[in-house]
């Protein structure tokens, strides 16, 4: 390669590096916002949990029999929700969800169960289609900034499918957010909803226990509009919506974290390439100088 | 001047309002409700409507409120809503489209199915938001 060619290559790699650096910075800013949105959900989720406890206590200590709580004796069809991103360039972020989901689907099918896919994020939807697995529900265009209404739409589709007996179980696969550097594939059962998850533990209710437990006597004085049992009819499905919303938010944070890491690696790689090319360019320049000197010396000698 | 009390409006996307008010006007499954200071403890299920928070007679904060819950206790009033929008943020064309899609879904759904119940909820919400946007009557036709 001549000196000029190497110079051109260095310039183009530097441009790539500028782009990957900018993408890294954008991802870092979006990651911070996504982290904030995860913490914004906590007070709401905690308050819903406290209200559920209060309504359940008023309704006689039970959350009642709701179709989404009912476990099926025989699971003939399984719904699998894959949470991916709308865009790529984020390392293994999308592919590890698809791999986990498709492996789970193969296991269900080997056991004679039908699998129905649901997917959020363009990457998940298009990969499923490519594999000939048309998702029954596809949800795209919000993976950068999911709203609660997006989660509600997905939750309602899944609950409708469960209650109307299209599926007997629903699982979710998403990238759980651990830190900017670490995201893990999480697999949870969304439906049937476990009674235990409604009334015990969970985030945001550290203060809830102490506040609500001692005053059983005052429940009698509380007015309910409508009856506590009817309020529970809607509080319980909220858990599915909140679970999905939290998964969408964690997935978004994970996506930005993964992209930040991927872009940082790309920038570092570009830096190494630039170093190598600079060395090569210096060598090419040195070679040119050497050959010029040789020519000059040879010319001078012939004059003597 | 009326006694003031603390009101918090909380959505999954964060806190929208946290201030002292004289009165809250909203709607539960049972009907319209106005809450003033020292109201009986209450747990209610909210339906989509226009939520009005009266900081004073002339200073009123208005929001389009989706489904949710209201809890009245000695500490004040907590409104948990799935979604709440400023009047100006409502997209009338989008809401009309939602009403239309919900109508289609109701026509398509088996009567008594979960799909039908859900479409009715979607329709009710979109119509209530149209009402808040001042387009309620147009939507009815």
Interface residues (C-beta under 8 A of the other chain):
Chain A: X37 X40 X41 X43 X44 X45 X47 X48 X51 X54 X55 X58 X67 X147 X148 X149 X151 X152 X156 X159 X160 X163 X164 X218 X221 X222 X223 X224 X225 X226 X228 X230 X231 X234 X235 X241 X242 X245
Chain B: X10 X11 X12 X13 X14 X15 X28 X29 X30 X33 X40 X41 X42 X43 X44 X45 X67 X69 X71 X78 X80 X82 X83 X110 X113 X114 X115 X118
